[in-house]
Amino acid sequence: MNTLFALVMTVFLTSGETQDVVTGIYNSESECKAAAIEQKVAGECFPVEKFIRPVDEEIPAGLTGENHENKMWLPPLQ
């Protein structure tokens, strides 16, 4: 199975904190980099398995207990 790549940009909040945001998941690093250029996003491409991981059992917004089932949320493939 090929490695998926996440396009990640860092958002600076008004509180001074930073938050990494996944803007898309791509089938290859080259697709990811091309998407960053096309979208004019100052982001970086990381292998998904090195970037996405559950943190302290957090459930992303929009998911409830009945449909969460310990699965990590990922944006749809582009």
N, CA, C and O atoms as a Tripos MOL2 file, in Angstrom:
@<TRIPOS>MOLECULE
protein
  312   311    78     0     0
PROTEIN
NO_CHARGES

@<TRIPOS>ATOM
      1 N           0.8430   -1.1810    0.0000 N.3       1 MET1
      2 CA          0.0000    0.0000    0.0000 C.3       1 MET1
      3 C           0.8880    1.2450    0.0000 C.2       1 MET1
      4 O           1.8740    1.3130    0.7330 O.2       1 MET1
      5 N           0.5320    2.2130   -0.8190 N.am      2 ASN2
      6 CA          1.3020    3.4540   -0.9010 C.3       2 ASN2
      7 C           1.0470    4.3460    0.2990 C.2       2 ASN2
      8 O          -0.0040    4.2720    0.9360 O.2       2 ASN2
      9 N           2.0080    5.1760    0.5930 N.am      3 THR3
     10 CA          1.8790    6.1310    1.6850 C.3       3 THR3
     11 C           1.0410    7.3120    1.2270 C.2       3 THR3
     12 O           1.2820    7.8680    0.1550 O.2       3 THR3
     13 N           0.0590    7.6990    2.0300 N.am      4 LEU4
     14 CA         -0.7340    8.8980    1.7740 C.3       4 LEU4
     15 C          -0.0140   10.0950    2.3760 C.2       4 LEU4
     16 O           0.7200    9.9580    3.3550 O.2       4 LEU4
     17 N          -0.2240   11.2640    1.7930 N.am      5 PHE5
     18 CA          0.4040   12.4850    2.2920 C.3       5 PHE5
     19 C          -0.6500   13.5150    2.6570 C.2       5 PHE5
     20 O          -1.6270   13.7080    1.9320 O.2       5 PHE5
     21 N          -0.4420   14.1740    3.7900 N.am      6 ALA6
     22 CA         -1.3410   15.2210    4.2670 C.3       6 ALA6
     23 C          -0.7190   16.5840    3.9920 C.2       6 ALA6
     24 O           0.4530   16.8160    4.2920 O.2       6 ALA6
     25 N          -1.5180   17.4850    3.4170 N.am      7 LEU7
     26 CA         -1.0980   18.8740    3.2490 C.3       7 LEU7
     27 C          -1.4780   19.5990    4.5340 C.2       7 LEU7
     28 O          -2.6560   19.6970    4.8760 O.2       7 LEU7
     29 N          -0.4840   20.0990    5.2340 N.am      8 VAL8
     30 CA         -0.6830   20.6870    6.5570 C.3       8 VAL8
     31 C          -0.2270   22.1360    6.5460 C.2       8 VAL8
     32 O           0.8730   22.4500    6.0900 O.2       8 VAL8
     33 N          -1.0920   23.0230    7.0580 N.am      9 MET9
     34 CA         -0.6730   24.4110    7.2190 C.3       9 MET9
     35 C          -0.8130   24.7780    8.6890 C.2       9 MET9
     36 O          -1.6640   24.2370    9.3960 O.2       9 MET9
     37 N           0.0150   25.6870    9.1370 N.am     10 THR10
     38 CA         -0.0230   26.1500   10.5190 C.3      10 THR10
     39 C          -0.8210   27.4380   10.5730 C.2      10 THR10
     40 O          -0.5330   28.3930    9.8520 O.2      10 THR10
     41 N          -1.8360   27.4540   11.4440 N.am     11 VAL11
     42 CA         -2.6940   28.6210   11.6250 C.3      11 VAL11
     43 C          -2.3020   29.2860   12.9380 C.2      11 VAL11
     44 O          -2.1590   28.6230   13.9650 O.2      11 VAL11
     45 N          -2.1310   30.5920   12.8920 N.am     12 PHE12
     46 CA         -1.8050   31.3580   14.0930 C.3      12 PHE12
     47 C          -3.0840   31.9950   14.6180 C.2      12 PHE12
     48 O          -3.7040   32.8120   13.9380 O.2      12 PHE12
     49 N          -3.4750   31.6160   15.8300 N.am     13 LEU13
     50 CA         -4.7020   32.1110   16.4420 C.3      13 LEU13
     51 C          -4.4720   33.4740   17.0750 C.2      13 LEU13
     52 O          -3.3380   33.8380   17.3870 O.2      13 LEU13
     53 N          -5.5510   34.2290   17.2650 N.am     14 THR14
     54 CA         -5.4300   35.5550   17.8740 C.3      14 THR14
     55 C          -4.9470   35.4760   19.3150 C.2      14 THR14
     56 O          -4.4710   36.4680   19.8670 O.2      14 THR14
     57 N          -5.0670   34.2990   19.9280 N.am     15 SER15
     58 CA         -4.5840   34.1140   21.2980 C.3      15 SER15
     59 C          -3.0660   33.9400   21.3410 C.2      15 SER15
     60 O          -2.4650   33.9080   22.4150 O.2      15 SER15
     61 N          -2.4500   33.8270   20.1520 N.am     16 GLY16
     62 CA         -1.0110   33.6090   20.0900 C.3      16 GLY16
     63 C          -0.6330   32.1500   19.9260 C.2      16 GLY16
     64 O           0.5290   31.8330   19.6690 O.2      16 GLY16
     65 N          -1.6090   31.2550   20.0750 N.am     17 GLU17
     66 CA         -1.3470   29.8260   19.9060 C.3      17 GLU17
     67 C          -1.2730   29.4860   18.4180 C.2      17 GLU17
     68 O          -1.7380   30.2390   17.5620 O.2      17 GLU17
     69 N          -0.6790   28.3370   18.1400 N.am     18 THR18
     70 CA         -0.6610   27.8380   16.7650 C.3      18 THR18
     71 C          -1.4130   26.5170   16.7060 C.2      18 THR18
     72 O          -1.4730   25.7730   17.6850 O.2      18 THR18
     73 N          -1.9770   26.2430   15.5550 N.am     19 GLN19
     74 CA         -2.7140   24.9990   15.3420 C.3      19 GLN19
     75 C          -2.3750   24.4730   13.9560 C.2      19 GLN19
     76 O          -2.5020   25.2030   12.9730 O.2      19 GLN19
     77 N          -1.9490   23.2250   13.8610 N.am     20 ASP20
     78 CA         -1.7120   22.6020   12.5620 C.3      20 ASP20
     79 C          -3.0420   22.1030   12.0130 C.2      20 ASP20
     80 O          -3.7990   21.4350   12.7170 O.2      20 ASP20
     81 N          -3.3240   22.4270   10.7540 N.am     21 VAL21
     82 CA         -4.5870   22.0700   10.1190 C.3      21 VAL21
     83 C          -4.2980   21.2530    8.8630 C.2      21 VAL21
     84 O          -3.5150   21.6690    8.0090 O.2      21 VAL21
     85 N          -4.9350   20.0880    8.7590 N.am     22 VAL22
     86 CA         -4.8160   19.2680    7.5570 C.3      22 VAL22
     87 C          -5.8300   19.7970    6.5510 C.2      22 VAL22
     88 O          -7.0320   19.7980    6.8150 O.2      22 VAL22
     89 N          -5.3400   20.2470    5.3980 N.am     23 THR23
     90 CA         -6.2390   20.7930    4.3810 C.3      23 THR23
     91 C          -6.6070   19.7670    3.3240 C.2      23 THR23
     92 O          -7.5400   19.9850    2.5520 O.2      23 THR23
     93 N          -5.8910   18.6510    3.2750 N.am     24 GLY24
     94 CA         -6.2110   17.6050    2.3110 C.3      24 GLY24
     95 C          -5.2960   16.4110    2.4520 C.2      24 GLY24
     96 O          -4.2110   16.5000    3.0260 O.2      24 GLY24
     97 N          -5.7560   15.2810    1.9150 N.am     25 ILE25
     98 CA         -4.9880   14.0420    1.9110 C.3      25 ILE25
     99 C          -4.7970   13.6410    0.4500 C.2      25 ILE25
    100 O          -5.7450   13.6680   -0.3340 O.2      25 ILE25
    101 N          -3.5750   13.2720    0.0880 N.am     26 TYR26
    102 CA         -3.2410   12.9840   -1.3100 C.3      26 TYR26
    103 C          -2.5370   11.6440   -1.4300 C.2      26 TYR26
    104 O          -1.9300   11.1550   -0.4770 O.2      26 TYR26
    105 N          -2.6280   11.0590   -2.6170 N.am     27 ASN27
    106 CA         -2.0640    9.7310   -2.8730 C.3      27 ASN27
    107 C          -0.5520    9.7080   -2.9770 C.2      27 ASN27
    108 O           0.0530    8.6450   -2.8350 O.2      27 ASN27
    109 N           0.0770   10.8500   -3.2200 N.am     28 SER28
    110 CA          1.5370   10.8970   -3.3270 C.3      28 SER28
    111 C           2.0390   12.2600   -2.8590 C.2      28 SER28
    112 O           1.2780   13.2240   -2.7680 O.2      28 SER28
    113 N           3.3290   12.3170   -2.5670 N.am     29 GLU29
    114 CA          3.9230   13.5790   -2.1330 C.3      29 GLU29
    115 C           3.8820   14.6070   -3.2620 C.2      29 GLU29
    116 O           3.6760   15.7960   -3.0150 O.2      29 GLU29
    117 N           4.0770   14.1530   -4.4910 N.am     30 SER30
    118 CA          4.0550   15.0910   -5.6200 C.3      30 SER30
    119 C           2.6630   15.6890   -5.8220 C.2      30 SER30
    120 O           2.5450   16.8740   -6.1360 O.2      30 SER30
    121 N           1.5900   14.8790   -5.6450 N.am     31 GLU31
    122 CA          0.2230   15.4080   -5.7220 C.3      31 GLU31
    123 C          -0.0150   16.4270   -4.6170 C.2      31 GLU31
    124 O          -0.6470   17.4590   -4.8380 O.2      31 GLU31
    125 N           0.4920   16.1330   -3.4350 N.am     32 CYS32
    126 CA          0.3360   17.0250   -2.2880 C.3      32 CYS32
    127 C           1.0170   18.3650   -2.5480 C.2      32 CYS32
    128 O           0.4300   19.4220   -2.3150 O.2      32 CYS32
    129 N           2.2480   18.3190   -3.0280 N.am     33 LYS33
    130 CA          2.9870   19.5590   -3.3100 C.3      33 LYS33
    131 C           2.3290   20.3530   -4.4340 C.2      33 LYS33
    132 O           2.2910   21.5820   -4.3870 O.2      33 LYS33
    133 N           1.8110   19.6570   -5.4440 N.am     34 ALA34
    134 CA          1.1130   20.3340   -6.5400 C.3      34 ALA34
    135 C          -0.1510   21.0240   -6.0270 C.2      34 ALA34
    136 O          -0.4760   22.1280   -6.4620 O.2      34 ALA34
    137 N          -0.8620   20.3750   -5.1030 N.am     35 ALA35
    138 CA         -2.0690   20.9690   -4.5230 C.3      35 ALA35
    139 C          -1.7280   22.2160   -3.7160 C.2      35 ALA35
    140 O          -2.4660   23.2000   -3.7570 O.2      35 ALA35
    141 N          -0.6230   22.1840   -2.9880 N.am     36 ALA36
    142 CA         -0.1980   23.3540   -2.2070 C.3      36 ALA36
    143 C           0.0660   24.5350   -3.1270 C.2      36 ALA36
    144 O          -0.3100   25.6650   -2.8160 O.2      36 ALA36
    145 N           0.7100   24.2760   -4.2600 N.am     37 ILE37
    146 CA          0.9980   25.3460   -5.2200 C.3      37 ILE37
    147 C          -0.3000   25.8450   -5.8490 C.2      37 ILE37
    148 O          -0.5180   27.0520   -5.9540 O.2      37 ILE37
    149 N          -1.1620   24.9180   -6.2660 N.am     38 GLU38
    150 CA         -2.4320   25.2860   -6.9040 C.3      38 GLU38
    151 C          -3.3160   26.1060   -5.9690 C.2      38 GLU38
    152 O          -3.9430   27.0780   -6.3910 O.2      38 GLU38
    153 N          -3.3640   25.7090   -4.6940 N.am     39 GLN39
    154 CA         -4.2080   26.3880   -3.7080 C.3      39 GLN39
    155 C          -3.5250   27.6110   -3.0980 C.2      39 GLN39
    156 O          -4.1340   28.3520   -2.3260 O.2      39 GLN39
    157 N          -2.2610   27.8110   -3.4510 N.am     40 LYS40
    158 CA         -1.4700   28.9100   -2.8950 C.3      40 LYS40
    159 C          -1.4650   28.8590   -1.3630 C.2      40 LYS40
    160 O          -1.6830   29.8560   -0.6760 O.2      40 LYS40
    161 N          -1.2040   27.6470   -0.8660 N.am     41 VAL41
    162 CA         -1.1580   27.3870    0.5700 C.3      41 VAL41
    163 C           0.2970   27.2740    0.9940 C.2      41 VAL41
    164 O           1.0690   26.5200    0.4010 O.2      41 VAL41
    165 N           0.6650   28.0240    2.0210 N.am     42 ALA42
    166 CA          2.0160   27.9020    2.5830 C.3      42 ALA42
    167 C           1.9780   26.7480    3.5820 C.2      42 ALA42
    168 O           1.9500   26.9580    4.7950 O.2      42 ALA42
    169 N           1.9780   25.5360    3.0560 N.am     43 GLY43
    170 CA          1.9000   24.3560    3.9000 C.3      43 GLY43
    171 C           2.9900   23.3710    3.5510 C.2      43 GLY43
    172 O           3.7760   23.5800    2.6270 O.2      43 GLY43
    173 N           3.0210   22.2890    4.3130 N.am     44 GLU44
    174 CA          4.0080   21.2370    4.0890 C.3      44 GLU44
    175 C           3.2860   19.9100    3.9300 C.2      44 GLU44
    176 O           2.1720   19.7330    4.4210 O.2      44 GLU44
    177 N           3.9310   18.9810    3.2380 N.am     45 CYS45
    178 CA          3.3750   17.6500    3.0260 C.3      45 CYS45
    179 C           4.0760   16.6510    3.9460 C.2      45 CYS45
    180 O           5.3030   16.5530    3.9610 O.2      45 CYS45
    181 N           3.2730   15.9160    4.7090 N.am     46 PHE46
    182 CA          3.8030   14.9200    5.6370 C.3      46 PHE46
    183 C           3.1430   13.5750    5.3680 C.2      46 PHE46
    184 O           1.9690   13.5340    4.9990 O.2      46 PHE46
    185 N           3.8760   12.4630    5.5480 N.am     47 PRO47
    186 CA          3.2230   11.1500    5.4750 C.3      47 PRO47
    187 C           2.1340   11.0790    6.5480 C.2      47 PRO47
    188 O           2.3680   11.4490    7.6980 O.2      47 PRO47
    189 N           0.9560   10.6090    6.1750 N.am     48 VAL48
    190 CA         -0.1880   10.6020    7.0900 C.3      48 VAL48
    191 C           0.1110    9.8490    8.3740 C.2      48 VAL48
    192 O          -0.2180   10.3300    9.4580 O.2      48 VAL48
    193 N           0.7320    8.6710    8.2750 N.am     49 GLU49
    194 CA          0.9510    7.8760    9.4880 C.3      49 GLU49
    195 C           1.9080    8.5370   10.4680 C.2      49 GLU49
    196 O           1.9280    8.1660   11.6420 O.2      49 GLU49
    197 N           2.6950    9.4980   10.0250 N.am     50 LYS50
    198 CA          3.5970   10.2100   10.9310 C.3      50 LYS50
    199 C           2.9530   11.4710   11.4980 C.2      50 LYS50
    200 O           3.4720   12.0590   12.4470 O.2      50 LYS50
    201 N           1.8310   11.8880   10.9250 N.am     51 PHE51
    202 CA          1.2200   13.1430   11.3590 C.3      51 PHE51
    203 C          -0.0970   12.9400   12.0930 C.2      51 PHE51
    204 O          -0.3140   13.5530   13.1380 O.2      51 PHE51
    205 N          -0.9720   12.1030   11.5770 N.am     52 ILE52
    206 CA         -2.2980   11.9060   12.1580 C.3      52 ILE52
    207 C          -2.2230   10.8090   13.2100 C.2      52 ILE52
    208 O          -1.8100    9.6860   12.9230 O.2      52 ILE52
    209 N          -2.6180   11.1380   14.4020 N.am     53 ARG53
    210 CA         -2.6840   10.1510   15.4710 C.3      53 ARG53
    211 C          -3.6420   10.6720   16.5370 C.2      53 ARG53
    212 O          -3.7240   11.8810   16.7490 O.2      53 ARG53
    213 N          -4.3650    9.7830   17.2090 N.am     54 PRO54
    214 CA         -5.2680   10.2320   18.2620 C.3      54 PRO54
    215 C          -4.4830   10.8550   19.4150 C.2      54 PRO54
    216 O          -3.4140   10.3690   19.7840 O.2      54 PRO54
    217 N          -5.0090   11.9040   19.9610 N.am     55 VAL55
    218 CA         -4.3750   12.5900   21.0820 C.3      55 VAL55
    219 C          -5.3750   12.6310   22.2300 C.2      55 VAL55
    220 O          -6.4280   13.2590   22.1130 O.2      55 VAL55
    221 N          -5.0610   11.9780   23.3180 N.am     56 ASP56
    222 CA         -5.8830   12.0160   24.5300 C.3      56 ASP56
    223 C          -7.3570   11.7230   24.2660 C.2      56 ASP56
    224 O          -8.2350   12.3480   24.8610 O.2      56 ASP56
    225 N          -7.6260   10.7700   23.3700 N.am     57 GLU57
    226 CA         -9.0040   10.3530   23.0940 C.3      57 GLU57
    227 C          -9.8950   11.5020   22.6210 C.2      57 GLU57
    228 O         -11.1090   11.4470   22.8160 O.2      57 GLU57
    229 N          -9.3270   12.5400   22.0040 N.am     58 GLU58
    230 CA        -10.1290   13.6560   21.5050 C.3      58 GLU58
    231 C         -10.9910   13.2010   20.3390 C.2      58 GLU58
    232 O         -10.5580   12.3950   19.5150 O.2      58 GLU58
    233 N         -12.2120   13.7180   20.2710 N.am     59 ILE59
    234 CA        -13.1170   13.4440   19.1640 C.3      59 ILE59
    235 C         -13.2560   14.7330   18.3630 C.2      59 ILE59
    236 O         -13.6660   15.7540   18.9170 O.2      59 ILE59
    237 N         -12.9240   14.7120   17.0690 N.am     60 PRO60
    238 CA        -13.0230   15.9280   16.2600 C.3      60 PRO60
    239 C         -14.4440   16.4740   16.2150 C.2      60 PRO60
    240 O         -15.4060   15.7150   16.3330 O.2      60 PRO60
    241 N         -14.5800   17.7930   16.0450 N.am     61 ALA61
    242 CA        -15.8880   18.4360   15.9520 C.3      61 ALA61
    243 C         -16.6960   17.7720   14.8430 C.2      61 ALA61
    244 O         -16.1610   17.4420   13.7850 O.2      61 ALA61
    245 N         -17.9850   17.5790   15.0930 N.am     62 GLY62
    246 CA        -18.8460   16.9790   14.0840 C.3      62 GLY62
    247 C         -19.0230   15.4820   14.2530 C.2      62 GLY62
    248 O         -19.9420   14.9050   13.6710 O.2      62 GLY62
    249 N         -18.1670   14.8420   15.0350 N.am     63 LEU63
    250 CA        -18.3240   13.4100   15.2900 C.3      63 LEU63
    251 C         -18.9030   13.2220   16.6800 C.2      63 LEU63
    252 O         -18.5020   13.8950   17.6300 O.2      63 LEU63
    253 N         -19.8480   12.3020   16.7890 N.am     64 THR64
    254 CA        -20.4460   12.0230   18.0920 C.3      64 THR64
    255 C         -20.0250   10.6360   18.5430 C.2      64 THR64
    256 O         -19.4230    9.8810   17.7800 O.2      64 THR64
    257 N         -20.3390   10.3110   19.7690 N.am     65 GLY65
    258 CA        -19.9480    9.0240   20.3270 C.3      65 GLY65
    259 C         -20.4440    7.8390   19.5220 C.2      65 GLY65
    260 O         -19.7400    6.8370   19.3950 O.2      65 GLY65
    261 N         -21.6820    7.9440   18.9620 N.am     66 GLU66
    262 CA        -22.2230    6.7850   18.2560 C.3      66 GLU66
    263 C         -21.5660    6.5260   16.9050 C.2      66 GLU66
    264 O         -21.6010    5.3920   16.4270 O.2      66 GLU66
    265 N         -20.9610    7.5460   16.2650 N.am     67 ASN67
    266 CA        -20.3150    7.2720   14.9790 C.3      67 ASN67
    267 C         -18.7950    7.4020   15.0530 C.2      67 ASN67
    268 O         -18.1150    7.2910   14.0330 O.2      67 ASN67
    269 N         -18.2660    7.6330   16.2350 N.am     68 HIS68
    270 CA        -16.8170    7.8040   16.3930 C.3      68 HIS68
    271 C         -16.0920    6.4590   16.3890 C.2      68 HIS68
    272 O         -15.1920    6.2430   15.5780 O.2      68 HIS68
    273 N         -16.4760    5.5590   17.2860 N.am     69 GLU69
    274 CA        -15.9270    4.2090   17.3740 C.3      69 GLU69
    275 C         -14.4050    4.1420   17.2820 C.2      69 GLU69
    276 O         -13.8690    3.2740   16.5930 O.2      69 GLU69
    277 N         -13.7040    5.0420   17.9640 N.am     70 ASN70
    278 CA        -12.2410    5.0550   18.0210 C.3      70 ASN70
    279 C         -11.5630    5.1630   16.6590 C.2      70 ASN70
    280 O         -10.4370    4.6920   16.4990 O.2      70 ASN70
    281 N         -12.2100    5.7590   15.6940 N.am     71 LYS71
    282 CA        -11.6090    5.9750   14.3790 C.3      71 LYS71
    283 C         -11.1310    7.4110   14.2960 C.2      71 LYS71
    284 O         -11.7730    8.3210   14.8200 O.2      71 LYS71
    285 N         -10.0190    7.6050   13.6470 N.am     72 MET72
    286 CA         -9.4810    8.9520   13.4720 C.3      72 MET72
    287 C         -10.1150    9.5720   12.2470 C.2      72 MET72
    288 O         -10.1990    8.9270   11.2020 O.2      72 MET72
    289 N         -10.5600   10.8090   12.3540 N.am     73 TRP73
    290 CA        -11.1690   11.5110   11.2380 C.3      73 TRP73
    291 C         -10.1030   12.0110   10.2860 C.2      73 TRP73
    292 O          -9.0860   12.5500   10.7220 O.2      73 TRP73
    293 N         -10.3220   11.8410    8.9900 N.am     74 LEU74
    294 CA         -9.4530   12.3750    7.9490 C.3      74 LEU74
    295 C         -10.3180   13.0670    6.9120 C.2      74 LEU74
    296 O         -11.4210   12.6000    6.6280 O.2      74 LEU74
    297 N          -9.8510   14.1600    6.3430 N.am     75 PRO75
    298 CA        -10.6100   14.7750    5.2600 C.3      75 PRO75
    299 C         -10.6710   13.8200    4.0670 C.2      75 PRO75
    300 O          -9.8330   12.9270    3.9470 O.2      75 PRO75
    301 N         -11.6650   14.0020    3.1790 N.am     76 PRO76
    302 CA        -11.7710   13.1040    2.0220 C.3      76 PRO76
    303 C         -10.5600   13.2020    1.1060 C.2      76 PRO76
    304 O          -9.9080   14.2440    1.0340 O.2      76 PRO76
    305 N         -10.2630   12.1040    0.4030 N.am     77 LEU77
    306 CA         -9.1660   12.1120   -0.5680 C.3      77 LEU77
    307 C          -9.4820   13.0770   -1.6860 C.2      77 LEU77
    308 O         -10.6270   13.1810   -2.1240 O.2      77 LEU77
    309 N          -8.4720   13.7780   -2.1470 N.am     78 GLN78
    310 CA         -8.6570   14.7630   -3.2190 C.3      78 GLN78
    311 C          -8.3680   14.1340   -4.5550 C.2      78 GLN78
    312 O          -8.4670   14.7990   -5.5850 O.2      78 GLN78
@<TRIPOS>BOND
     1     1     2 1
     2     2     3 1
     3     3     4 2
     4     3     5 am
     5     5     6 1
     6     6     7 1
     7     7     8 2
     8     7     9 am
     9     9    10 1
    10    10    11 1
    11    11    12 2
    12    11    13 am
    13    13    14 1
    14    14    15 1
    15    15    16 2
    16    15    17 am
    17    17    18 1
    18    18    19 1
    19    19    20 2
    20    19    21 am
    21    21    22 1
    22    22    23 1
    23    23    24 2
    24    23    25 am
    25    25    26 1
    26    26    27 1
    27    27    28 2
    28    27    29 am
    29    29    30 1
    30    30    31 1
    31    31    32 2
    32    31    33 am
    33    33    34 1
    34    34    35 1
    35    35    36 2
    36    35    37 am
    37    37    38 1
    38    38    39 1
    39    39    40 2
    40    39    41 am
    41    41    42 1
    42    42    43 1
    43    43    44 2
    44    43    45 am
    45    45    46 1
    46    46    47 1
    47    47    48 2
    48    47    49 am
    49    49    50 1
    50    50    51 1
    51    51    52 2
    52    51    53 am
    53    53    54 1
    54    54    55 1
    55    55    56 2
    56    55    57 am
    57    57    58 1
    58    58    59 1
    59    59    60 2
    60    59    61 am
    61    61    62 1
    62    62    63 1
    63    63    64 2
    64    63    65 am
    65    65    66 1
    66    66    67 1
    67    67    68 2
    68    67    69 am
    69    69    70 1
    70    70    71 1
    71    71    72 2
    72    71    73 am
    73    73    74 1
    74    74    75 1
    75    75    76 2
    76    75    77 am
    77    77    78 1
    78    78    79 1
    79    79    80 2
    80    79    81 am
    81    81    82 1
    82    82    83 1
    83    83    84 2
    84    83    85 am
    85    85    86 1
    86    86    87 1
    87    87    88 2
    88    87    89 am
    89    89    90 1
    90    90    91 1
    91    91    92 2
    92    91    93 am
    93    93    94 1
    94    94    95 1
    95    95    96 2
    96    95    97 am
    97    97    98 1
    98    98    99 1
    99    99   100 2
   100    99   101 am
   101   101   102 1
   102   102   103 1
   103   103   104 2
   104   103   105 am
   105   105   106 1
   106   106   107 1
   107   107   108 2
   108   107   109 am
   109   109   110 1
   110   110   111 1
   111   111   112 2
   112   111   113 am
   113   113   114 1
   114   114   115 1
   115   115   116 2
   116   115   117 am
   117   117   118 1
   118   118   119 1
   119   119   120 2
   120   119   121 am
   121   121   122 1
   122   122   123 1
   123   123   124 2
   124   123   125 am
   125   125   126 1
   126   126   127 1
   127   127   128 2
   128   127   129 am
   129   129   130 1
   130   130   131 1
   131   131   132 2
   132   131   133 am
   133   133   134 1
   134   134   135 1
   135   135   136 2
   136   135   137 am
   137   137   138 1
   138   138   139 1
   139   139   140 2
   140   139   141 am
   141   141   142 1
   142   142   143 1
   143   143   144 2
   144   143   145 am
   145   145   146 1
   146   146   147 1
   147   147   148 2
   148   147   149 am
   149   149   150 1
   150   150   151 1
   151   151   152 2
   152   151   153 am
   153   153   154 1
   154   154   155 1
   155   155   156 2
   156   155   157 am
   157   157   158 1
   158   158   159 1
   159   159   160 2
   160   159   161 am
   161   161   162 1
   162   162   163 1
   163   163   164 2
   164   163   165 am
   165   165   166 1
   166   166   167 1
   167   167   168 2
   168   167   169 am
   169   169   170 1
   170   170   171 1
   171   171   172 2
   172   171   173 am
   173   173   174 1
   174   174   175 1
   175   175   176 2
   176   175   177 am
   177   177   178 1
   178   178   179 1
   179   179   180 2
   180   179   181 am
   181   181   182 1
   182   182   183 1
   183   183   184 2
   184   183   185 am
   185   185   186 1
   186   186   187 1
   187   187   188 2
   188   187   189 am
   189   189   190 1
   190   190   191 1
   191   191   192 2
   192   191   193 am
   193   193   194 1
   194   194   195 1
   195   195   196 2
   196   195   197 am
   197   197   198 1
   198   198   199 1
   199   199   200 2
   200   199   201 am
   201   201   202 1
   202   202   203 1
   203   203   204 2
   204   203   205 am
   205   205   206 1
   206   206   207 1
   207   207   208 2
   208   207   209 am
   209   209   210 1
   210   210   211 1
   211   211   212 2
   212   211   213 am
   213   213   214 1
   214   214   215 1
   215   215   216 2
   216   215   217 am
   217   217   218 1
   218   218   219 1
   219   219   220 2
   220   219   221 am
   221   221   222 1
   222   222   223 1
   223   223   224 2
   224   223   225 am
   225   225   226 1
   226   226   227 1
   227   227   228 2
   228   227   229 am
   229   229   230 1
   230   230   231 1
   231   231   232 2
   232   231   233 am
   233   233   234 1
   234   234   235 1
   235   235   236 2
   236   235   237 am
   237   237   238 1
   238   238   239 1
   239   239   240 2
   240   239   241 am
   241   241   242 1
   242   242   243 1
   243   243   244 2
   244   243   245 am
   245   245   246 1
   246   246   247 1
   247   247   248 2
   248   247   249 am
   249   249   250 1
   250   250   251 1
   251   251   252 2
   252   251   253 am
   253   253   254 1
   254   254   255 1
   255   255   256 2
   256   255   257 am
   257   257   258 1
   258   258   259 1
   259   259   260 2
   260   259   261 am
   261   261   262 1
   262   262   263 1
   263   263   264 2
   264   263   265 am
   265   265   266 1
   266   266   267 1
   267   267   268 2
   268   267   269 am
   269   269   270 1
   270   270   271 1
   271   271   272 2
   272   271   273 am
   273   273   274 1
   274   274   275 1
   275   275   276 2
   276   275   277 am
   277   277   278 1
   278   278   279 1
   279   279   280 2
   280   279   281 am
   281   281   282 1
   282   282   283 1
   283   283   284 2
   284   283   285 am
   285   285   286 1
   286   286   287 1
   287   287   288 2
   288   287   289 am
   289   289   290 1
   290   290   291 1
   291   291   292 2
   292   291   293 am
   293   293   294 1
   294   294   295 1
   295   295   296 2
   296   295   297 am
   297   297   298 1
   298   298   299 1
   299   299   300 2
   300   299   301 am
   301   301   302 1
   302   302   303 1
   303   303   304 2
   304   303   305 am
   305   305   306 1
   306   306   307 1
   307   307   308 2
   308   307   309 am
   309   309   310 1
   310   310   311 1
   311   311   312 2
@<TRIPOS>SUBSTRUCTURE
     1 MET1         2 RESIDUE 1 A MET
     2 ASN2         6 RESIDUE 1 A ASN
     3 THR3        10 RESIDUE 1 A THR
     4 LEU4        14 RESIDUE 1 A LEU
     5 PHE5        18 RESIDUE 1 A PHE
     6 ALA6        22 RESIDUE 1 A ALA
     7 LEU7        26 RESIDUE 1 A LEU
     8 VAL8        30 RESIDUE 1 A VAL
     9 MET9        34 RESIDUE 1 A MET
    10 THR10       38 RESIDUE 1 A THR
    11 VAL11       42 RESIDUE 1 A VAL
    12 PHE12       46 RESIDUE 1 A PHE
    13 LEU13       50 RESIDUE 1 A LEU
    14 THR14       54 RESIDUE 1 A THR
    15 SER15       58 RESIDUE 1 A SER
    16 GLY16       62 RESIDUE 1 A GLY
    17 GLU17       66 RESIDUE 1 A GLU
    18 THR18       70 RESIDUE 1 A THR
    19 GLN19       74 RESIDUE 1 A GLN
    20 ASP20       78 RESIDUE 1 A ASP
    21 VAL21       82 RESIDUE 1 A VAL
    22 VAL22       86 RESIDUE 1 A VAL
    23 THR23       90 RESIDUE 1 A THR
    24 GLY24       94 RESIDUE 1 A GLY
    25 ILE25       98 RESIDUE 1 A ILE
    26 TYR26      102 RESIDUE 1 A TYR
    27 ASN27      106 RESIDUE 1 A ASN
    28 SER28      110 RESIDUE 1 A SER
    29 GLU29      114 RESIDUE 1 A GLU
    30 SER30      118 RESIDUE 1 A SER
    31 GLU31      122 RESIDUE 1 A GLU
    32 CYS32      126 RESIDUE 1 A CYS
    33 LYS33      130 RESIDUE 1 A LYS
    34 ALA34      134 RESIDUE 1 A ALA
    35 ALA35      138 RESIDUE 1 A ALA
    36 ALA36      142 RESIDUE 1 A ALA
    37 ILE37      146 RESIDUE 1 A ILE
    38 GLU38      150 RESIDUE 1 A GLU
    39 GLN39      154 RESIDUE 1 A GLN
    40 LYS40      158 RESIDUE 1 A LYS
    41 VAL41      162 RESIDUE 1 A VAL
    42 ALA42      166 RESIDUE 1 A ALA
    43 GLY43      170 RESIDUE 1 A GLY
    44 GLU44      174 RESIDUE 1 A GLU
    45 CYS45      178 RESIDUE 1 A CYS
    46 PHE46      182 RESIDUE 1 A PHE
    47 PRO47      186 RESIDUE 1 A PRO
    48 VAL48      190 RESIDUE 1 A VAL
    49 GLU49      194 RESIDUE 1 A GLU
    50 LYS50      198 RESIDUE 1 A LYS
    51 PHE51      202 RESIDUE 1 A PHE
    52 ILE52      206 RESIDUE 1 A ILE
    53 ARG53      210 RESIDUE 1 A ARG
    54 PRO54      214 RESIDUE 1 A PRO
    55 VAL55      218 RESIDUE 1 A VAL
    56 ASP56      222 RESIDUE 1 A ASP
    57 GLU57      226 RESIDUE 1 A GLU
    58 GLU58      230 RESIDUE 1 A GLU
    59 ILE59      234 RESIDUE 1 A ILE
    60 PRO60      238 RESIDUE 1 A PRO
    61 ALA61      242 RESIDUE 1 A ALA
    62 GLY62      246 RESIDUE 1 A GLY
    63 LEU63      250 RESIDUE 1 A LEU
    64 THR64      254 RESIDUE 1 A THR
    65 GLY65      258 RESIDUE 1 A GLY
    66 GLU66      262 RESIDUE 1 A GLU
    67 ASN67      266 RESIDUE 1 A ASN
    68 HIS68      270 RESIDUE 1 A HIS
    69 GLU69      274 RESIDUE 1 A GLU
    70 ASN70      278 RESIDUE 1 A ASN
    71 LYS71      282 RESIDUE 1 A LYS
    72 MET72      286 RESIDUE 1 A MET
    73 TRP73      290 RESIDUE 1 A TRP
    74 LEU74      294 RESIDUE 1 A LEU
    75 PRO75      298 RESIDUE 1 A PRO
    76 PRO76      302 RESIDUE 1 A PRO
    77 LEU77      306 RESIDUE 1 A LEU
    78 GLN78      310 RESIDUE 1 A GLN
